[in-house]
Amino acid sequence: MTVHMSDEADLVAAGLAQAATRYFAAPAKIEDLRRESGGASRQTWSFDALAAGQRHELILRRDPPITGTPINRERGDRERSAALDRATEFAVLRAAFRAGARAPEVLFELAPADALGEAFVMRRVGGTAIARKLLRDPPYAEARQKIAGQLGEIIARIHGVDVATLPRLDRREAADHIASLRGLLDTLNYAAPVFELALTWLDRRKPPPIARPTLVHGDYRTGNYLADESGVTAILDWEGAHLGDPVEDLGWVCVKSWRFGSIDKPAGGFGSREALWAAYERAGGAKVDPARAHWWEVFGTVRWGIICHSQAWKHLSGSLKSMEMASIGRRAVETEVDLLQLLKEAR
Amino acid sequence: MAQDRPTASELFNAIADFLREEATPALDKADPRLGFQMRVAVNSLAILEREGRLGPEADAREHVRLKHLLGRDGTLAELNSELARQLRAGERDETDGELMAHLEATTADKIAIANPKWR
C-alpha cells in the first residue's frame, strides 16, 4: 500500500496536533512539518508546535504501523530486529538526558489513538551532523579544536548513567558481538577471508566479560551527533544502545571510516586517542586500557565492513531498492585495507 | 571484433564529465538529495570503469595465488569459501606469511578498483 507524501504529512500533522494538545494541555497547532530522513520503517520529522502562545521546536521519531502484504511485514520486522523499539529508545533517551549526557530532551510518546504507530517527540537541537562540513568548513574551526575532548566527556556521562534508571536492554559482551558478526556473514552467505581472519584474531584475544556492564551507546561516531560553532550539541542515533563494555564506544568512535579523511586524527577525525581518553577519564570514565581500546577499534572496523555488506544486501535481496545501499557494498574493502594494517601494527 | 572509438574508458569519461559538470549542479538546485545520489552513482560508475580495465587480471592473479595457497583446484568462489572456512576454524592465522601476502595482494587489487584514494 503506497501512501502519498502529502497524505502522509496530513496524517502526521493530525496525530501530532492531538498528542501535543494533550501534552501541553492547550490546543496545539502544528507548523513547518517536514520529513527529515530515514527509511520506510523509521522516520524523523521536524515541526513546530504552537500552544498557549508559545512556539516549541520539536522532532518526531516514528515507526509507521506496518501495513500491506505479509512479505512486507516480514521485511519491516527484519529491518527493526536488532535495534531498539521507539518506546525503549524514549526511555533510554530520558535516562541519558537526566544524567546530563547531552541526549536530546524527550517530551512525550504518542498514543495508539494518535494513529502514527510507535512514536515519540523530543526537542529540536541546533547544529549539523554532516562530517564533511564539521571537518572542513570555516565556521567550525574553533569547534574542531574542542570536539575530541567533548566526545570523551559526553561518552563518560553516557557510561555513567545509572543502569537502574534504564529500561531492559540486551547485554552484549565481546563474545556475543563476534558470534553475531559471524552469523551475519553466514546469513549473507559471503566468503570474506579478511573478516574471518580478523574475527578469529579478535576471538583469541577477547576481553573477559566485565563485572559491571554499563550503558553502551552502540553507534557513537562522527555523523551521529550534532555540532555547531561551539562544538557538540546533541548525541543522536541511540537505537543500538545496550549494556556492555564501555570501551566498545571508545573503539568505535576511532574507526578510520569515521574520520572522513582526517586519518591522522583517530578521535572521530578531531584529535588523538590520548586526548579522547584523557577527557573521558577527567569526566569520570574508568581508566582506559590502550590494548582493550585497540581490540574494540579492530572489532569496530570488522563490524563496519560487515555492515557495508548487509546494507548492500538490503538492495540485493530485493527488500529495499536503493542504488546508494548497493554501492555501500563496495566500501567494505576499505575496512579490509584498514584491518590488515591494524593487525600488522599489533604483531 | 574491436569496437570503434571512443574506447570504453573514453566513453566512461565523457559520461562522467557530463554527469559531474552539468547534471549534478542542476540536480543540486532541484533536490539536494538527488544531487547526493548522483555523486554516489558517478562514483560507482568509476568503479565499473576501473573494474573493466583491471578486474580480469586481478581475478586471475587471485585465482593463481589461492590454488597455490590451498594446494587444490576449484573456482575462485569455491577457493575463497574454503579459505574463509579455514580462517574461521583457526587452521590458518596471521602468522602464515604466504596467507598474509595473498590477502595483502588481493586487498590491494580490490581497493585499486573500489577506491584508489583510500589510505
Interface residues (C-beta under 8 A of the other chain):
Chain A: R182 A191 A192 P193 V194 E196 L197 L199 T200 W201 R204 I263 M323 E324 A326 S327 R330 R331 V333 E334 E336 V337 L340 L343 R347
Chain B: Q37 V40 A41 N43 S44 I47 A77 N80 S81 L83 A84 L87 R88 G90 R92 D93 E94 L99 M100 L103 E104 T106 T107 A108 K110 I111 A114 N115 W118 R119
